[in-house]
Amino acid sequence: MKVLEGLLYSENHEWVRVEGNKAYLGITDYAQHALGDIVYIELPEEEEEFDAEDSICTIESVKAASDIYTPVSGTVVEINEDLEDDPGAVNADPYENWIVCIELSNNSELEELMSPEEYKEYCEKEE
Amino acid sequence: MKNYDQLIFEISQEGRIGYRLSQFEDDNTNIDNIIPKELRRQDELNLPECSENQVARHYTLISNKNFGVDTGFYPLGSCTMKYNPKINEEIAGLSKFSRLHPYQPVETVQGALELMYNLNTMLSEITGMDEFTLQPAAGAHGELTGLMIIKAYHQKNGDYNRTKIIVPDSAHGTNPSSAHVAGFDVVEVKSNRNGEVDIESLKSVLGDDIAGLMLTNPNTLGLFEKNIEEIAKLVHEAGGLLYYDGANTNAIMGKTRPGDMGFDVVHLNLHKTFSTPHGGGGPGSGPVGVKKNLIEFLPVPIVEKEKETYNLNYDKPNSIGKIKGYYGNFGILVRAYAYIQTMGGEGLKKATETAVLNANYMQKKLKEYYHLPVDHICKHEFVLGGLKGDLNEVTTLDIAKRLLDYGYHPPTIYFPLIIDSAIMIEPTETESLETIDGFIETMIKISKDAEENPELVKNAPLNTPVKRVDEVQAARKPILKWEKDS
């Protein structure tokens, strides 16, 4: 299982890459492996607002449909539209293929997230 | 002919005719005078051209591929694929039931109304509720009906703030869907390791915006929700109502009743618990029962009895209205009635006891070879978590596919979501010990094959007309209908 340096991680197996006031959001290698082959991703609309822990998109795999919860609050400023045609890209490289980009409304929420080391430990416990 | 796999379009030959339609009486009639041009199809119809013999063979060969409870063991967890006694069919086929017209005057259908009235009483007794509607066409339709009743109740109380329904994360997927369709927002509560509602998590979401809670008991792991009375108390204190998803009623008949646990609204799946046929799209039946304070909201009409006469009462001003055409899937109601009558109260209780015994017997035998994440005496079903030791990366999907080779319908897989690599097995009460032992032996054999000959399992099924399908491509680039080469 791959955990990338320089990212923050949530307990629901999402990663966050912070760039200034914006955060790119995706799912981790652990998550894509658990989901299995992804066949559809329902993205939010740009300018939609979300509170932390809201369901921000739905990922459908051959096993199940799962909600993805945003660990941070804010407004969607960009969505990765490529995933609509090629949802399998998230399986192929979950860290390269971000899902949404959010303008953060509460930076302090980032402190709640895990470092790569903490996340690694967290996953080992989940096993 | 086991491998017959043609489409009706592929056996079509241009110009072959099976049936000749009669011509217009007056061949000179201008079709434009009968059906205006803008309402007529302009492109070719492209119907297959086959002889009657070809059509008969084609559909017979396809139907021979069907699998059902009449052909083999079908331990599809959460679906209660019990045997459907043939006497039910015979009763439902009686012409005085099967040849009725829904608009016949009520005095000419007293027997049918009496059956509905009595079924209502029986279901009320089994569940501990006060009154049922027999209209909903299946389980999820029952959920929608029940939630509309809950909404009507709050609105009558002027409680317009109650816009949220609580659903545990282990719930059937239909629960949140039905809540959305009924116009509610869904609040998810976490379940603990046993799939039971986490009381603290529940407390944290209860408030004056909560319309109700949807719950299955026993839950999706086949375990009884021990805290149900406390849960009911908490939800009621917060002003909400409790909805019982009756999917797992086969585990409780004659033992306990949702009405006694504190539920306000209940749906039953007659096509599961009460042995009416299902699988393949119905028709199902999902009657909804309520407590006294909700009777006024039930859909119209309700069958009522006055002295010795039965009537359809449409005069219920607070009713949520009609939820289905006519009175529900009447033929299914007849089958369920026949089932309850032939079984009797003791029989239903025995059915539940045997269903629970069968599930525990299988669970005990299989847990040596398969993960059993929640190791607990179960009710009518149990959930394994893939093979022990993750042998050669043989997955739950591979195991299910290999079962096809042995002539079994696989269990439910990858549900509930709270169990990794879930294999959900529900044997039901209608299987013999030999059948159950045969399935257990097969499951053990598959676990040994996974260790010694993993390719066999990973490439399964090998004996079926269609081999392993590419589910990923099928979902990503589905081909949903035949199209003529242009």
Interface residues (C-beta under 8 A of the other chain):
Chain A: A34 D37 V39 Y40 E60 V62 K63 A64 A65 S66 P87 G88
Chain B: G173 L397 Y414 F415 L417 D420 E471 V472 A475 R476
